[in-house]
Amino acid sequence: MSAVISLARPEIVTLKPYAHAAWLPSLTRLHANEAPWRPSGDSTVAGLNRYPEPQPRALISRLATLYGVHTDQVLGTRGADEAIDVLSRIYLRAGSDAIIQCVPTFGMYQVAARVQGAEVIELPLRSTQGWQVDAAELLAAWRPHVKLVYLCSPNNPTGNLVGLAALEQICTALDGRAIVVIDEAYIEWSRAASVARWLGRFETLAILRSLSKAHALAGARIGALLASEELIRLAKRVIPPYALAQPTVEAALRALEPGEIAASQNRVDALLVEKEYLRQGLAASPLVDKVWASDTNFLMIDCRDADRFMSASMAGGLIVRDLRAHPALPRSLRVSVGTRAENDALLRCVGPA
Ligand SMILES: *Cc1c(COP(=O)(O)O)cnc(C)c1O
């Protein structure tokens, strides 16, 4: 039995999936109890009165091309968030299983694990090591009841890529022992290539991708889980059949047309230039002590006076993210790179008097 299956909750492996209405678009649909008319204001191609195609083939095919994997290695999800939820429900048994996460990091890993009743093992990242994951330390913390190991690269909120050697060492050591989940929600902003090319190499590797950030579709809720065909097959049993709403599917298909992908790449490049402008401006602020290097579309800053930074921004009608609730980030805030006008507005609020 493959490890993807043997690591999963047994009740998921034996689950008889929900049988949704057959998807046979050439036939008139009298099998799904839908209304035969369109609601007013419906601008979708397929009609909002109709249930959407589960895991729409055209979209999955475009996602597979975009990420350089086979269509059988893709699950379309309501954002990367839903991929985290699905993995948690497949692999975490209440009261016995655990995840490892390297903190500070994205908050949803531990929320999804706790919802599932699983233990959360935290490995501290250290500012003195540039927030790098220590592979040896992580492997020493691993125990057989750890089913999911999360690595966020580039990491939110620290902004750094995880070193490729560390990722490879962890994937190699834990292959077949745990699902190693590499979250690449910000990879488009970085100079690094996706590790999707490792899918053939590591049986229990899973990768999270998102159209929320670099493809500007946060409101549509669309992302993807990339993993072995076997894991994707399990995930399709767990995800609701109509997870992807029709307006979302159509918006994602538009965003993934070749011309749109090229335009999106140009916007990403322009934003990276803007990030450097914002970085210099923030570094010159008397309220800011340090601007961390970033492989993302945001900057983490350590403040001399974070309260004043927050209140000055608020007074100018801008909000940045307060990270100080995390013990490792007692003076840190996170700033998303905006338009030139937005960035200038922020710099006027916090800049030299
Ligand atoms: C934004 C974010 C996500 C979630 O993305 P969605 O696709 O919008 O659900 C996942 N991981 C990280 C690290 C993020 O910052």
The ligand as an SDF file (V2000), in Angstrom:
LIG
                    3D

 15 15  0  0  0  0  0  0  0  0999 V2000
   -2.6380   33.9090    1.5260 C   0  0  0  0  0  0  0  0  0  0  0  0
   -2.0150   32.6180    1.9420 C   0  0  0  0  0  0  0  0  0  0  0  0
   -2.6390   31.3920    1.7180 C   0  0  0  0  0  0  0  0  0  0  0  0
   -4.0800   31.2580    1.3710 C   0  0  0  0  0  0  0  0  0  0  0  0
   -4.3360   31.5920    0.1230 O   0  0  0  0  0  0  0  0  0  0  0  0
   -5.7840   31.4240   -0.4910 P   0  0  0  0  0  0  0  0  0  0  0  0
   -5.4900   30.7700   -1.7900 O   0  0  0  0  0  0  0  0  0  0  0  0
   -6.3320   32.7990   -0.6160 O   0  0  0  0  0  0  0  0  0  0  0  0
   -6.6170   30.5750    0.4080 O   0  0  0  0  0  0  0  0  0  0  0  0
   -1.9490   30.2220    1.9550 C   0  0  0  0  0  0  0  0  0  0  0  0
   -0.7110   30.2590    2.4390 N   0  0  0  0  0  0  0  0  0  0  0  0
   -0.0920   31.4210    2.7140 C   0  0  0  0  0  0  0  0  0  0  0  0
    1.2800   31.3950    3.2580 C   0  0  0  0  0  0  0  0  0  0  0  0
   -0.7410   32.6320    2.5040 C   0  0  0  0  0  0  0  0  0  0  0  0
   -0.1600   33.7750    2.8700 O   0  0  0  0  0  0  0  0  0  0  0  0
  1  2  1  0
  2  3  1  0
  2 14  2  0
  3  4  1  0
  3 10  2  0
  4  5  1  0
  5  6  1  0
  6  7  2  0
  6  8  1  0
  6  9  1  0
 10 11  1  0
 11 12  2  0
 12 13  1  0
 12 14  1  0
 14 15  1  0
M  END
$$$$
